[in-house]
Amino acid sequence: MSRDYYTIEELTRQLGQNRRAVEKQVSRGHIPGRRVGGEWRFNKTEITNWLEREIPSLAETELAVLERSQQSTEACPSSPVSSLLHPDLVEVPLDCGTRPSVLKKLVEVAGRTWQLYDSSAVFQAVRDRENTSSTAFPGGVAIPHPQNRMPDAVGESLIAFGRTESGIPFGGPRRELTDLFFLVLARDPNTHLKILARLGRLFQQEGFLENLRAAGDADDAYRVIIDADRATPGAQ
């Protein structure tokens, strides 16, 4: 039976950092953990949630390290976004004007793959996640996803993308409106974090978000994403 926690050694590998750096962050309370019998224990769900919050503030080099440290059987190491985003999973324009309608439509787009066994449960999980804390990044982009992985509701990990005609309130920093949305449905935490780290790197690429907004249709938007992903230095 798998454990629900990391040891300090396992967390070090998960973060792709050296032990001393990790211990320093733990001692300062930057990484959530607790001592059990004199040894540190780190709940896996808490670590995933903590990393999700950290990703928007990480530099490209830090995101590359995090991406490299995630061992996934579904996302291609050299191009994790390209391997899980397909042309029929892109909707431009996304005809929505509210947060719930964006989430519902993205789940419908994801359902085109027939990999969603319970679309209503996925929609509710994604909506609950947004109600807990927005997944919006600076720059008018967001990465909606469930709080926890849903292997019983999702057959294969996938990414869906949509762009609304104009920005909508989505909980962005400083009330910034959001118009670019990447729905991430991963079956395991490592795949989830690998995707988030790579998307974070793409968002920092010069001209990437501008090119997505300039794309004339879904095919153009798909090519912008794939070209940027494949031009990003591989994680492994």
Backbone torsions as a table, in degrees:
resi	resn	phi	psi	omega
1	MET	NA	130.4	-178.3
2	SER	-73.8	147.3	179.0
3	ARG	-82.3	156.4	178.2
4	ASP	-97.6	16.1	-178.9
5	TYR	-139.7	160.7	173.1
6	TYR	-103.5	146.8	165.6
7	THR	-82.6	173.3	178.7
8	ILE	-62.9	-35.9	178.6
9	GLU	-67.2	-42.6	-179.9
10	GLU	-67.2	-39.6	178.4
11	LEU	-64.4	-38.3	177.8
12	THR	-58.6	-44.5	177.9
13	ARG	-67.2	-39.0	-178.7
14	GLN	-61.8	-36.9	-178.2
15	LEU	-89.0	-14.6	-179.0
16	GLY	71.0	27.9	-178.7
17	GLN	-118.3	169.2	176.1
18	ASN	-83.0	158.3	-172.8
19	ARG	-61.2	-40.4	-177.4
20	ARG	-60.9	-42.0	179.8
21	ALA	-64.0	-40.6	-180.0
22	VAL	-67.3	-45.0	179.9
23	GLU	-60.3	-35.6	179.1
24	LYS	-65.4	-42.7	178.6
25	GLN	-67.1	-38.4	179.2
26	VAL	-64.1	-45.6	-177.3
27	SER	-63.8	-28.1	179.2
28	ARG	-88.0	-0.9	178.6
29	GLY	80.6	12.9	-179.6
30	HIS	-76.9	-28.3	179.4
31	ILE	-111.7	127.9	-178.5
32	PRO	-70.2	128.9	179.2
33	GLY	-168.3	173.2	179.5
34	ARG	-149.5	153.3	178.5
35	ARG	-90.2	133.1	176.4
36	VAL	-129.9	115.6	-178.7
37	GLY	59.4	33.7	178.2
38	GLY	84.4	-0.8	-179.8
39	GLU	-120.4	147.1	180.0
40	TRP	-75.4	139.7	174.7
41	ARG	-129.7	136.6	-176.6
42	PHE	-126.1	111.8	-179.7
43	ASN	-61.1	129.8	-174.2
44	LYS	-62.8	-40.7	179.7
45	THR	-66.0	-41.2	179.1
46	GLU	-63.8	-38.8	179.3
47	ILE	-66.5	-42.6	177.7
48	THR	-60.6	-45.9	179.7
49	ASN	-63.5	-39.2	177.7
50	TRP	-63.8	-43.5	179.4
51	LEU	-64.3	-38.2	176.8
52	GLU	-57.2	-41.9	-179.9
53	ARG	-70.4	-30.8	-177.1
54	GLU	-78.1	-31.2	-170.6
55	ILE	-53.7	-43.6	-179.4
56	PRO	-60.4	-22.8	-176.9
57	SER	-98.8	-2.9	-177.6
58	LEU	-81.8	145.4	175.3
59	ALA	-74.3	164.0	-177.7
60	GLU	-58.2	-40.7	-179.9
61	THR	-65.4	-37.2	178.2
62	GLU	-68.7	-38.4	177.5
63	LEU	-65.8	-37.1	178.5
64	ALA	-63.3	-39.9	177.8
65	VAL	-64.8	-44.7	179.6
66	LEU	-62.8	-43.3	179.5
67	GLU	-61.0	-44.7	-177.4
68	ARG	-64.0	-30.7	-175.4
69	SER	-80.5	-9.6	-179.0
70	GLN	-90.4	117.3	179.9
71	GLN	-92.1	109.6	-177.6
72	SER	-119.4	140.8	176.6
73	THR	-92.3	-5.6	-176.0
74	GLU	-111.6	-37.2	-177.3
75	ALA	-90.8	126.6	179.2
76	CYS	-60.8	130.9	-177.3
77	PRO	-57.6	-39.7	-175.3
78	SER	-82.4	-22.9	-179.3
79	SER	-152.0	72.3	-174.6
80	PRO	-63.0	-31.7	178.9
81	VAL	-73.6	-45.9	-179.5
82	SER	-58.7	-33.7	-176.0
83	SER	-75.8	-15.6	-175.8
84	LEU	-120.6	-6.8	176.9
85	LEU	-108.2	123.7	-179.3
86	HIS	-115.8	158.4	-175.6
87	PRO	-53.7	-36.7	-178.6
88	ASP	-77.8	-0.1	177.8
89	LEU	-102.8	19.3	178.3
90	VAL	-119.4	129.1	-179.1
91	GLU	-126.8	109.8	178.1
92	VAL	-138.3	116.8	0.7
93	PRO	-82.4	158.8	173.5
94	LEU	-93.9	109.8	-171.6
95	ASP	-81.2	76.8	-177.1
96	CYS	-144.2	153.7	179.2
97	GLY	-132.8	1.2	179.4
98	THR	-134.9	161.8	179.5
99	ARG	-60.5	-48.8	179.4
100	PRO	-60.0	-38.4	-178.4
101	SER	-69.1	-34.8	175.6
102	VAL	-62.3	-47.2	-178.4
103	LEU	-63.4	-43.9	-179.5
104	LYS	-62.6	-43.9	-178.6
105	LYS	-67.8	-39.5	178.6
106	LEU	-62.9	-39.3	177.6
107	VAL	-65.4	-37.6	176.2
108	GLU	-63.0	-42.4	178.0
109	VAL	-62.3	-43.9	178.5
110	ALA	-61.5	-32.3	-179.1
111	GLY	-68.0	-12.3	179.0
112	ARG	-63.1	-21.1	-178.6
113	THR	-81.6	-12.2	-174.2
114	TRP	64.9	22.0	178.5
115	GLN	-98.5	-1.5	176.4
116	LEU	-98.1	112.4	-179.2
117	TYR	-82.6	-21.4	-179.8
118	ASP	-146.4	83.7	-175.7
119	SER	-62.5	-38.1	-178.5
120	SER	-64.7	-39.0	178.5
121	ALA	-67.5	-38.9	178.8
122	VAL	-65.0	-45.6	178.7
123	PHE	-59.0	-45.3	-179.1
124	GLN	-63.7	-39.4	-179.8
125	ALA	-66.8	-41.0	179.0
126	VAL	-67.3	-40.8	179.3
127	ARG	-66.4	-41.8	178.0
128	ASP	-60.4	-39.2	178.9
129	ARG	-61.9	-43.7	-179.9
130	GLU	-67.0	-35.2	179.0
131	ASN	-68.8	-26.4	177.6
132	THR	-77.4	-46.4	-179.4
133	SER	-163.5	130.5	-177.1
134	SER	-64.6	145.0	176.9
135	THR	-97.7	14.8	-178.7
136	ALA	-74.0	137.5	175.5
137	PHE	-101.5	165.2	168.4
138	PRO	-61.9	151.6	177.8
139	GLY	96.3	4.5	177.0
140	GLY	79.6	28.2	-179.3
141	VAL	-127.2	149.6	179.7
142	ALA	-140.3	156.4	179.1
143	ILE	-126.5	76.5	177.9
144	PRO	-61.0	143.9	177.9
145	HIS	-167.3	160.5	175.5
146	PRO	-69.2	155.0	176.4
147	GLN	-63.0	-41.3	179.9
148	ASN	-121.6	156.3	179.4
149	ARG	-68.2	152.3	-174.6
150	MET	-128.9	67.0	-176.8
151	PRO	-62.2	-23.5	179.4
152	ASP	-82.3	-15.1	-178.2
153	ALA	-108.8	-15.3	-177.5
154	VAL	-124.0	122.1	-177.1
155	GLY	-73.0	-45.3	178.5
156	GLU	-136.5	146.4	176.9
157	SER	-60.6	143.9	-178.5
158	LEU	-156.0	164.0	176.0
159	ILE	-128.4	137.2	173.1
160	ALA	-123.8	144.7	-179.2
161	PHE	-126.5	142.0	174.5
162	GLY	-145.3	150.1	177.0
163	ARG	-129.5	123.2	178.0
164	THR	-80.8	161.0	-178.7
165	GLU	-64.8	-33.3	177.6
166	SER	-143.8	164.3	-178.4
167	GLY	-69.0	148.3	178.6
168	ILE	-127.4	157.2	176.0
169	PRO	-65.8	122.6	-177.2
170	PHE	-138.4	17.4	179.3
171	GLY	82.6	20.1	-178.7
172	GLY	-66.6	161.0	178.9
173	PRO	-60.0	139.7	-180.0
174	ARG	55.5	33.4	177.9
175	ARG	59.4	26.0	177.5
176	GLU	-65.1	136.9	178.7
177	LEU	-76.8	155.7	-175.8
178	THR	-123.3	135.8	178.3
179	ASP	-133.1	-5.3	179.7
180	LEU	-117.4	125.9	-172.3
181	PHE	-132.9	124.6	175.0
182	PHE	-112.8	106.9	175.3
183	LEU	-81.4	124.6	-179.4
184	VAL	-114.7	120.0	176.7
185	LEU	-122.9	96.5	-177.6
186	ALA	-109.3	146.5	-177.3
187	ARG	-85.8	-14.3	-179.1
188	ASP	-145.5	156.4	-176.3
189	PRO	-60.9	-37.4	-178.4
190	ASN	-65.0	-44.4	177.0
191	THR	-62.3	-42.6	179.5
192	HIS	-57.2	-50.1	-177.3
193	LEU	-71.0	-34.0	176.8
194	LYS	-62.1	-43.1	179.1
195	ILE	-64.5	-47.3	-178.7
196	LEU	-61.3	-41.1	179.2
197	ALA	-64.5	-42.8	179.5
198	ARG	-66.8	-42.2	177.6
199	LEU	-61.3	-40.8	177.1
200	GLY	-59.0	-37.1	177.8
201	ARG	-68.4	-40.8	179.0
202	LEU	-62.8	-40.8	-179.1
203	PHE	-60.4	-26.8	-178.6
204	GLN	-89.2	-6.4	178.0
205	GLN	-69.2	134.1	-179.8
206	GLU	-60.6	124.2	175.6
207	GLY	86.1	-7.4	-175.4
208	PHE	-62.6	-53.1	-178.1
209	LEU	-65.6	-38.0	177.9
210	GLU	-63.2	-41.3	179.4
211	ASN	-66.5	-35.1	176.9
212	LEU	-64.9	-39.2	179.6
213	ARG	-71.3	-25.9	-179.7
214	ALA	-86.6	-11.2	-178.1
215	ALA	-61.0	133.2	-175.0
216	GLY	-74.8	-30.4	-178.7
217	ASP	-153.7	-172.8	-177.0
218	ALA	-63.4	-39.4	-179.8
219	ASP	-63.4	-42.9	178.7
220	ASP	-64.0	-42.7	-179.7
221	ALA	-63.3	-41.0	178.8
222	TYR	-60.0	-43.8	-179.1
223	ARG	-66.0	-37.7	178.0
224	VAL	-59.7	-45.8	-177.9
225	ILE	-66.7	-47.0	-177.1
226	ILE	-65.1	-43.4	-180.0
227	ASP	-62.0	-41.9	-179.7
228	ALA	-67.3	-41.0	-179.3
229	ASP	-63.9	-45.0	-177.5
230	ARG	-72.5	-21.8	178.3
231	ALA	-85.4	-9.4	179.5
232	THR	-78.2	132.9	177.4
233	PRO	-52.1	130.9	-176.1
234	GLY	-61.9	152.7	180.0
235	ALA	-78.6	-22.9	-175.6
236	GLN	-136.3	NA	NA
